[in-house]
C-alpha cells in the first residue's frame, strides 16, 4: 500500500471513530435523562462542560499539533524526536496539573458562580480528567504522526463505550436505591473518569508494543528546546481546539448563567433546576444534528491542506463548494424537520412535551452550527486557525451578553435565542471569510429556491399529518409513532424535491450514505 492510500485509510479510521464517539456521546443522554429526570439531568449537564473541554483538548487540539511536531522531528533524528515528545509531554503535564488545581481547589467558587453550592463535589471529580491530558495527547499525537490511526481509534471508542455503560448502570442502580440526584451525578462523572483510564490503558498497550515509551527517558532536553516546543503546543493546540469546543463553550456559558439568573429573577430553586434540565434536553439533539457536518469537517482538513500545499485551486474549490452544498442540504432538512416535529419528538425521547417551544428555537442552531463546522474545516486547511479563534470569541461574547439581557425577560427562551444569535453571527463571519477565497455564496444562491420549496412542502405535509393524528388520545406511544412516521414522510418529500431539481451532482450524492441509490432512482 502506497503512502497516500495508507494516509486515506488512516483518515477514514479516525473519522469513523470520531463519529462513533459523537453518536455515543449524544445518544446516552436520552436514557440517562429518563432515569434521573429533569433535575438530575440539570445536575449532570451543569458540570459536563468541564469534562467536555478536557475531552476535546485531549482528542483534537493537542494531539493534532503533537502529531505535526513529531512528523517534522522524525525527519531529523530519533533524539530530536525524543526531545520534542518530552517537551510536549512536560508542557501538557504542567497544563493538566494547572487546570486540575484550578477546578479542584476552586470548586466551591465555581459552584458558587453557577448558583448551586451542591455542585462543588462534582466539579472536583471532573477536574481529575485534566490529569489525563498529557497521556492522551502524546499517545494519540505520536501514533497519528506515523500514520497508525488504529490505537487512537480504539482508545477513543473504548473510552466512550466504557463511560456510557458505567453512567447508565450507575444512574439506574443509584436511583433504584433511592440515593440523592447529586450522588447520581457524582457517579456519572466518576464513570467518565473510569472511561478515561481505560482509554489510556489502550494507548499504553500499543505504546509498549511499538517501544514508544523509551522516548520519554532520553537525556539532553534543553530549556531552549522545551520553551520553543511548549510555545507551539500551547498556542496552536488551544486555537485548533477552539473550533471543536463551540457547542461546549456555549453550554459552559449556560451553566454559569441560566440557573443563577432564574433564581435571581424569582423562580423557586427546584423549579429553576427543572427548567434548566428541560433546556438541556436540546444538547443531544444538537449533537446528533451536527454529526454529518462534523464528519465532513474532520475529512476536509487534511484534503484541503494537501491541495493548498500543492497549489491545487481546482480541487480546493470543488471540495469546499461540495461540502458547503451538502451540509446546507442536510443541515436545513434536519433543522426544518426537527422544528416541525419537536413536540412528539420531545415526548418520545424525554416522556413530556415540556419546553418544546424553547427546544424548537434551540435546534435551529443545527443549521448554522453545521455550516460553521464545515467552514472551520476548510479554513483550517487554509491555515486560518487564528482568525477562526477571533470569530469564535465574538460569537461567545454575543451569547454571554444575550443570556444576561434575555433570560430575566424570557427565561430559557432567552437563552435559546441568545444561542441562536451567537451562532448566527459566527456563521456569517465564517462564510464571509471563506467567500473571499471560494465563491460559496454563489453556490448557496444557486440552490436556495429548491431548498425553500422542499422545506415549505415538508412543513405543510407534516403539519397536516400531525393534525390528522391529533384526534387520538395523547400518549408517549402515539407521539413515538407520530415522530418516527413524520421523519420518514418528511425525508421522502424533502429528498424527492432535492432529487427532482438535481440540487446535488452524482459526485456529491456519492459522499452521502446510500447517495448512489438516490442517483440511480433519479435516472
Secondary structure, 3 states (H helix, E strand, C coil): CCHHHHHHHHHHHHHHHHHHHHHHHHHHHHHHHHHHHHHHHHHHHHHHHHHHHHHHHHHHHHHHHHHHHHHHHHCCCHHHHHHHHHHHHHHHHHHHHHHHHHHHHCHHHHHHHHCCHHHHHHHHHHHHHHHHHHHHHHHHHHHHHCCCCHHHHHHHHHHHHHHHHHHHHHHHHHHHCCCCHHHHHHHHHHHHHHHHHHHHHHHHHHHHHCCCHHHHHCCCCCHHHHHHHHHHHHHHHHHHHHHHCHHHHHHHHHHHHHHHHHHHCCCCHHHHHHHHHHHCCHHHHHHHHCHHHHHHHHHHHHHHHHHHHCCCHHHHHHHHHHHHHHHHHHHHHHHHHHHHCHHHHHHHHHCCCCCHHHHHHHCCHHHHHHHHHHHHHHHHHCCCHHHHHHHHHHHHHHHHHHHHHHHHHHCHHHHHHHHHHHHHHHHHHHHHHHHCCCCHHHHHHHHHHHHHHHHHHHHHHHHHHHHHHCCCCCCHHHHHHHHHHHHHHHHHHHHHHHHHCCCCCHHHHCCCCCHHHHHHHHC
